[in-house]
Amino acid sequence: MKKKFEYFLNAIHYCLWLFDIKFGDFMGKIVDVLLSPVPKYLFTKECKKKYYERLSKVESIKEKFFYDKECGYHIGWANHWFGYFYSGYPAFFSFAFGAYAMKNVEDIDALVKLLILAFPIFVCYIPAYRAVFTKDRYLKYFKQFEKEDKRWHKKWKIITILFCIGSCVAGLLGIVTAFLIFIC
């Protein structure tokens, strides 16, 4: 069961990384199109020559900055989005517990309110952190997932989208539940 949980979370993380790369490449193309007239029309011939010479040298630096699996831009955002979407599920309980505590305990300190809200998310995030980020486990899984066929990738992209939608729904249901607890 633990291995299935680990596999599931790493596949979600991998697909979020792929989504971020795809989105980043799309945005990069837009920026390139918008900025391409600058060197073409505003640079002198000498400046254009230096610009295009340096452009090829910068490509490898850019590649490492964006696509490095350990510390690149896209893996950083994938880590962020993974944590955000994973935390949406326990957020339901955070909102419900928080509303219950605020309604039933009269003098509750702001720090205690924050702890009540954060505790379920924190406790539930520990197994996910261990399954994906401890000892960079995701790197091992990324190597495995890169070898998978198109059918596997399509299946897990759909599962990832559903996972993200489910997280948002769980968070919204938590807010609605908190509201209902608070007013009833």
C-alpha positions in Angstrom: 0.0 0.0 0.0 2.8 2.4 0.9 4.5 1.8 -2.5 1.2 2.5 -4.3 0.8 5.8 -2.4 4.4 6.7 -3.2 4.0 5.8 -6.9 0.7 7.8 -7.1 2.1 10.9 -5.5 5.3 10.8 -7.6 3.3 10.4 -10.8 1.2 13.4 -9.8 4.4 15.4 -9.1 5.9 14.3 -12.4 2.8 15.3 -14.4 2.7 18.7 -12.6 6.4 19.1 -13.7 5.5 18.3 -17.3 2.6 20.7 -17.2 4.8 23.5 -15.9 7.4 22.8 -18.6 4.7 22.9 -21.3 3.2 26.1 -19.9 6.7 27.7 -19.5 7.6 26.8 -23.1 4.4 28.3 -24.3 5.0 31.5 -22.4 8.6 31.5 -23.6 7.4 31.4 -27.2 5.1 34.3 -26.6 7.8 36.4 -25.0 10.2 35.5 -27.9 7.7 36.6 -30.5 7.0 39.9 -28.6 10.7 40.6 -28.0 12.1 39.4 -31.4 11.7 42.8 -33.1 13.9 44.5 -30.5 17.3 43.1 -31.7 16.1 43.1 -35.3 15.1 46.8 -35.5 16.7 48.5 -32.5 20.2 47.0 -32.4 23.1 48.2 -34.5 24.9 45.6 -36.7 27.7 45.2 -34.2 25.3 44.8 -31.3 23.2 42.3 -33.2 26.3 40.2 -34.0 27.3 40.1 -30.3 23.8 39.4 -29.3 23.4 36.4 -31.6 26.8 35.0 -30.6 26.0 35.2 -26.9 22.6 33.8 -27.5 24.0 30.4 -28.4 26.3 30.4 -25.3 23.4 31.3 -23.0 21.3 28.4 -24.2 23.0 25.8 -22.1 22.8 28.1 -19.0 19.1 28.6 -19.8 18.6 24.9 -20.2 20.0 24.2 -16.7 18.2 27.0 -15.1 14.7 26.0 -16.4 14.9 22.2 -16.8 17.3 20.9 -14.1 15.3 18.2 -12.2 17.0 19.0 -8.9 17.0 22.7 -8.6 15.5 24.1 -11.9 12.8 26.7 -12.3 10.1 24.1 -13.4 10.8 21.6 -10.6 10.5 24.4 -8.1 7.1 25.3 -9.4 6.1 21.7 -9.6 7.0 21.3 -6.0 4.9 24.4 -5.1 1.9 23.2 -7.0 2.2 19.7 -5.7 2.1 21.0 -2.1 -0.7 23.4 -2.9 -2.9 20.7 -4.5 -2.1 18.0 -2.0 -2.9 20.4 0.9 -6.4 21.1 -0.5 -7.6 17.7 0.8 -6.7 18.2 4.5 -7.8 21.9 4.2 -11.3 20.6 4.3 -10.7 19.4 7.8 -8.8 22.5 8.7 -11.7 24.7 7.8 -14.2 22.5 9.6 -12.2 22.2 12.8 -11.4 25.9 12.7 -15.1 26.9 12.4 -16.1 24.4 15.1 -13.4 25.7 17.5 -14.3 29.4 16.8 -18.0 28.7 17.3 -17.6 26.7 20.5 -14.6 28.3 22.3 -15.2 31.9 23.3 -11.8 33.4 24.0 -9.6 31.7 21.4 -6.2 33.2 20.8 -5.2 34.1 17.2 -2.1 31.8 17.4 -4.4 28.9 18.5 -6.7 29.7 15.6 -3.8 29.5 13.2 -2.5 26.2 14.7 -6.0 24.7 14.4 -6.1 25.6 10.8 -2.5 24.5 10.0 -2.4 21.3 12.1 -4.4 19.0 9.8 -2.5 20.2 6.7 0.8 19.9 8.4 0.1 16.4 9.7 -1.3 15.1 6.4 1.6 16.6 4.4 4.3 14.6 6.3 3.6 11.3 4.5 3.5 13.1 1.1 6.8 14.8 1.8 8.4 11.5 2.8 7.0 9.8 -0.3 8.2 12.4 -2.8 10.9 14.7 -1.5 12.9 12.7 1.1 16.2 11.7 -0.3 14.9 13.1 -3.7 12.8 10.0 -4.3 11.1 11.8 -7.1 14.2 11.7 -9.2 14.2 7.9 -9.2 10.5 7.9 -10.2 11.1 10.5 -12.9 13.6 8.2 -14.6 11.1 5.4 -14.5 8.2 7.6 -15.7 10.2 9.0 -18.7 10.5 5.5 -20.0 6.7 5.0 -20.0 4.7 5.1 -23.2 2.2 7.7 -24.4 -0.8 5.8 -23.1 0.7 5.9 -19.6 1.4 9.6 -19.8 -2.1 10.3 -21.1 -3.7 8.3 -18.2 -1.6 10.1 -15.6 -2.2 13.5 -17.0 -6.0 12.9 -16.7 -5.5 11.5 -13.1 -3.4 14.6 -12.3 -6.1 17.0 -13.6 -8.7 15.1 -11.6 -6.5 15.2 -8.5 -6.1 19.0 -8.8 -9.8 19.5 -9.4 -10.6 17.3 -6.4 -8.2 19.3 -4.3 -9.9 22.6 -5.2 -13.3 21.1 -4.6 -12.2 19.7 -1.2 -10.9 23.2 -0.2 -14.1 24.9 -1.4 -16.3 22.3 0.5 -14.2 23.0 3.6 -15.0 26.7 3.3 -18.7 25.9 2.8 -18.6 23.5 5.7 -16.9 26.0 7.9 -19.6 28.6 6.9 -22.4 26.2 7.7 -20.9 25.2 11.0 -20.4 28.8 11.9 -23.9 30.0 11.1 -25.8 26.9 12.4 
